[in-house]
Amino acid sequence: MPPTLKDIAAEAGVSAATVSNVINGNRSRVSPGTRDRILRIVERHGYVPSAPARSLAARSSRIIGLLIPAADKDSLTLSPHTAGVIGTLERALRAHDYHLMIRGIARPSEVAEALRTWNLDGAVLLGFHDAEINRLRRRSVGDVALVAMDSYADNPLALRVRSDDRAGARLATRHLLDLGHRRIAFAGPECPATGVVRERFEGFRQAFADAGLTWEESLRFTVDTSLAAGREVGRRIAAGTPDVTAVVATADTLAIGVMEGLAAEGKTVPGDVSIVGYDDADIASLVTPKLTTVAQDLRAKSALAVRLLLDRLAGAPRPDQATALDVHLIERGTTAPTAPRRGSTAPGSTGQSQCSRSGSRTRRPPGPGTSPRTGPPATPPET
């Protein structure tokens, strides 16, 4: 049976409170000789203090929750974006002696429940709609420090960290327009009133407006960001809109799915259709041809979320506005010029759509043995 705090105190000839002070770092109240004696006994017995007991003593659980909308356990880590956030948050929190707890949230009401049940010091909200974040109230979340990643919500209870989504989509679209593409499809989830998808869609439309061009609303494909959804979009483009020469997707997984769907119908990328993704997830450079994409610095964004949380826990003043990080375009092998077509303006209207800063560009060569115009169809990495 492992030793208890009282066992350590009895062997050291001191009170349990003295042992607790030494273990929890309050060593100024204990003489150096007594402190060293206690630490030697602790090391000899391999004593590990109880986390719940330490939480009670310090009035802090030192647990930060990562809350993710998820209808089932399998959806928690399917997204490369989510997996990247998890890794970066865990490393950054561990460096400050905090622990990360991951919780899938099936219903928005479960956010407050998770905060109370697990006695969290703070939480990162990832992937929630702005409307869900705006519904959080002080009486339900208490004084828990909250950071909403990729959020445009205006709830003062949550600090906000995001990338410049509108600029990123504008970069992607302008790149394709510069290559001569006019019939460009947009693929992504349904647009809420505010949020990441809306910002990216508005950036897409803004690029057309900046170029003095109009865009046809029928070229919008409303789907989730999974590979399967992308494959279906690729098949639909090949069969129903063969004059589409390019696609902007709101996520790399979706873009890669589009590549596979096009390939299944005999279309080549970028020979027949150019594609730009978003995120620069690891998978973007593992497919063939390598994916042109908008890169956001996921590590910097996640590290900033941790810093804001820790500053909030330390009592620092709340920032006046959200922090938006720059993005840039990485040109790889899935985009190429299109043959000139008669007329440069895509048919369509300039009316309101249903989803009513400049960045930088980095050129990356296509993979070895891959033609910049007619590379082989996309293939996922081996698992």
Protein Blocks (a to p, Z undefined) as FASTA:
>chain_A
ZZdfklmmmmnopafklmmmmmnopamlpcfklmmmmmmmmmmnopacdfklmmmmnopg
hiacdddddfbfklmmmpmklmmmmmmmmmmmmmnopacdddddfbfklmmmmmmmnopa
bdcdehiafklmmmpcfklnomadcddehiabfbfkbccddddfklmmmmmmmmmmmnop
abdcdddddddfbdjklmmmmmmmmmmmmnopacdfklpccddfbfklmmmmmmmmmmmm
mmbcbdcdfbfklmmmmmmmmmmnopacfklpccddehjaaklmmpccddddddddfklm
mmmmmmmmmmmmnopacdfbdcdddddddddfkbccddddehjbdcddfbdcfkgciddd
ddddddehiafklcccdddddZZ
